[in-house]
Amino acid sequence: MEPVNPVGRFALTKRGLTLLEEFKNFALKGNVIDLAVGVIIGAAFGKIVDSLVKHILMPVIGLLLPGQHGYLGWKFAIGAKEIPYGLFLGELVSFVVVAFALYLFIVKFLGYVMKSKKEAAIAAPPAPSREELLLTEIRDLLKARKT
C-alpha cells in the first residue's frame, strides 16, 4: 500500500477553501439577502392574513350564514364520511386576500412607481454635453458678428 500523498491532500483542502469562498460570495450578495428578507416578511404577512381570515372575516360570514360552529361546522356528509368544505372556504378566502394584496402592491403600486420613473426620465432631457455648449457658444458669437 502506498502512503497518502500530502500534495493530494493539499489540493483537496485548497478546492474546499475555494468552494467555501464561492459560497460565501454567493450567500453575501445583496440579491440573496434581499430574497431571505422577502421570504421572512412574506411568512409574517401570511400569518397576519391567516389570522384576519380565521378570526375576523370567516366568523362574520358565519354569523350571516347558518351553521352551529360558523364556517368550521360546514360539512357535507356522504355516508359515514364528512367533507369539511368550510375549512376549504376559509383557505380560499385567505388566498383571495393574499392575492388581492399582492395585486395591489405589485401591479398597481409598483406599476405606478415604474410609470412615474419613466415619465421623469422622458420629461427631463439630458444636459447638453461640453461639446454642445461650446458649439452653441460659437454659433452665438458668429451670429453676433454678422449683425
C-alpha positions as CSV (number, residue, x, y, z in Angstrom):
1,M,0.0,0.0,0.0
2,E,1.2,3.5,-0.8
3,P,1.0,6.2,1.7
4,V,-1.4,9.1,1.2
5,N,0.1,11.7,-1.0
6,P,0.4,15.0,1.0
7,V,0.2,17.0,-2.2
8,G,-3.2,15.5,-3.0
9,R,-4.5,16.4,0.5
10,F,-3.3,20.0,-0.1
11,A,-5.2,20.2,-3.4
12,L,-8.4,18.8,-1.8
13,T,-8.1,21.3,1.0
14,K,-7.5,24.1,-1.5
15,R,-10.5,23.1,-3.5
16,G,-12.6,23.0,-0.3
17,L,-11.5,26.5,0.6
18,T,-12.3,27.7,-2.9
19,L,-15.8,26.2,-2.7
20,L,-16.3,27.8,0.7
21,E,-15.2,31.2,-0.6
22,E,-17.5,30.9,-3.6
23,F,-20.4,30.0,-1.3
24,K,-19.6,32.9,0.9
25,N,-19.5,35.3,-2.1
26,F,-22.9,33.9,-3.3
27,A,-24.6,34.0,0.2
28,L,-23.5,37.5,0.9
29,K,-24.6,39.0,-2.4
30,G,-27.4,41.6,-2.0
31,N,-29.9,39.5,-4.0
32,V,-29.7,36.5,-1.7
33,I,-30.1,38.6,1.4
34,D,-33.0,40.6,-0.1
35,L,-34.6,37.3,-1.0
36,A,-34.3,36.0,2.5
37,V,-35.8,39.1,3.9
38,G,-38.6,38.9,1.4
39,V,-39.3,35.3,2.4
40,I,-39.4,36.2,6.1
41,I,-41.7,39.2,5.5
42,G,-43.9,37.0,3.3
43,A,-44.2,34.4,6.0
44,A,-45.2,37.0,8.6
45,F,-47.7,38.5,6.2
46,G,-49.2,35.1,5.6
47,K,-49.7,34.6,9.3
48,I,-51.4,38.0,9.6
49,V,-53.7,37.3,6.7
50,D,-54.5,33.8,8.1
51,S,-55.4,35.4,11.5
52,L,-57.5,38.0,9.7
53,V,-59.4,35.4,7.8
54,K,-59.9,32.9,10.7
55,H,-60.6,35.4,13.5
56,I,-62.4,38.2,11.7
57,L,-63.7,37.6,8.2
58,M,-64.9,34.0,8.5
59,P,-66.7,34.5,11.9
60,V,-68.6,37.4,10.4
61,I,-69.5,35.3,7.4
62,G,-70.5,32.6,9.8
63,L,-72.9,35.0,11.5
64,L,-74.6,35.8,8.3
65,L,-74.9,32.2,7.1
66,P,-76.5,29.3,9.1
67,G,-74.4,26.8,10.9
68,Q,-73.6,25.8,14.5
69,H,-69.8,26.5,14.7
70,G,-69.6,29.1,12.0
71,Y,-67.6,28.0,8.9
72,L,-65.8,25.3,10.8
73,G,-69.1,23.3,11.2
74,W,-69.9,23.4,7.5
75,K,-69.6,19.9,6.2
76,F,-71.0,17.6,3.6
77,A,-72.0,14.1,4.8
78,I,-71.6,11.3,2.3
79,G,-72.4,8.1,4.0
80,A,-70.2,7.8,7.1
81,K,-67.7,10.3,5.8
82,E,-67.8,14.1,6.3
83,I,-66.2,16.6,3.9
84,P,-65.4,19.8,5.8
85,Y,-65.9,22.3,3.0
86,G,-66.0,25.2,5.5
87,L,-62.2,24.8,6.1
88,F,-61.7,24.9,2.4
89,L,-63.7,28.1,2.1
90,G,-61.6,29.6,4.9
91,E,-58.4,28.8,3.0
92,L,-59.9,30.1,-0.2
93,V,-60.8,33.4,1.4
94,S,-57.2,33.6,2.8
95,F,-55.9,33.0,-0.7
96,V,-58.1,35.7,-2.2
97,V,-57.0,38.2,0.5
98,V,-53.3,37.5,-0.2
99,A,-53.8,37.6,-4.0
100,F,-55.6,40.9,-3.7
101,A,-52.9,42.4,-1.5
102,L,-50.2,41.2,-3.9
103,Y,-52.1,42.6,-6.9
104,L,-52.4,46.0,-5.2
105,F,-48.7,46.1,-4.2
106,I,-47.1,44.5,-7.3
107,V,-49.4,45.5,-10.2
108,K,-50.8,48.8,-9.0
109,F,-48.2,50.4,-6.7
110,L,-45.1,49.2,-8.4
111,G,-46.7,49.9,-11.8
112,Y,-47.3,53.4,-10.7
113,V,-43.8,53.8,-9.4
114,M,-42.3,52.5,-12.6
115,K,-44.5,54.7,-14.7
116,S,-43.6,57.8,-12.8
117,K,-39.9,56.9,-13.1
118,K,-40.3,56.5,-16.9
119,E,-42.2,59.8,-17.1
120,A,-39.5,61.6,-15.1
121,A,-36.8,60.2,-17.4
122,I,-38.7,61.2,-20.5
123,A,-39.6,64.7,-19.2
124,A,-36.1,65.7,-18.2
125,P,-33.9,65.9,-21.3
126,P,-30.3,65.2,-20.8
127,A,-28.0,68.1,-20.1
128,P,-26.0,69.3,-23.1
129,S,-22.5,67.9,-23.4
130,R,-19.4,70.1,-23.2
131,E,-19.1,70.0,-27.0
132,E,-22.7,71.1,-27.5
133,L,-22.2,74.0,-25.1
134,L,-19.0,75.1,-27.0
135,L,-20.8,74.8,-30.4
136,T,-23.7,76.8,-29.1
137,E,-21.3,79.5,-27.9
138,I,-19.5,79.6,-31.2
139,R,-22.8,79.8,-33.1
140,D,-24.0,82.7,-30.9
141,L,-20.6,84.5,-31.4
142,L,-20.9,84.1,-35.2
143,K,-24.5,85.4,-35.1
144,A,-23.4,88.4,-33.1
145,R,-20.5,89.1,-35.5
146,K,-22.9,89.1,-38.6
147,T,-25.2,91.7,-37.1
